[in-house]
Amino acid sequence: MTKDEESKVADIIKDMASHIESLQRENEELVARANEAVEAANALQVRTDAAEVEVMHLRDALEFYANPEIYKPHPHGPAFDCRDLSCHARTALASRGGEHHAE
């Protein structure tokens, strides 16, 4: 191999080494970005799970109002009726850290 050929081969090897280093840096950046995306997705999943639990608790608390029995007159007469049922909603909201507080 001539000196000129050796020089060309050495240049090609240097270029390849430089390209490999560049690809390694790019790969490290992509891995870091992927890890950040995974962390963000995990954080969103935690928030989603918490919101789903919150919705479930509030639905359970407010399911009371879906029962038609609570709207029927009291069997012992109107003096026994308690039509203001908002205390149940206020209690549910207060127990979940809502704006309104239980009385």
Secondary structure, DSSP 8 states (H G I E B T S, - for coil): --HHHHHHHHHHHHHHHHHHHHHHHHHHHHHHHHHHHHHHHHHHHHHHHHHHHHHHHHHHHHGGGG-GGGGS--TT-GGG-----HHHHHHHHHHTT-SS---
